[in-house]
Amino acid sequence: MYYNKHSEDFYSRFYDQLLESQSWPGFYLFKFIVKSETPHLDDIKSLFDPKEAEFTEKKSSKKTFTSLSIRIKMTNPEDVINIYKKSSKLEGIITL
């Protein structure tokens, strides 16, 4: 299994950037890219409350990859980082 782990130093800097970039609670836009033939699109969606999240999918021109954008109101930067940590456990996921 592939883990796209970032160091705690990375997450600490990311936390600071999130604090500076917007007010909390607030809307956050997650962006992921997955290979179109993998089941991880649904796995990523399951990390979010479907009643609260706005999902947008777009296939690449050759339909090899699918980009998934999720706009959702988040309480704080810790919640954003927790989503990224959970998604990093899925093989072949690219986060933007």
Secondary structure, DSSP 4 states (H G I P E B T S, - for coil): -------HHHHHHHHHHHHHHS-SSEEEEEEEEEETTSTHHHHHHTTS-TTT-EEEEEE-TTSSEEEEEEEEEES-HHHHHHHHHHHTTSTT-EE-
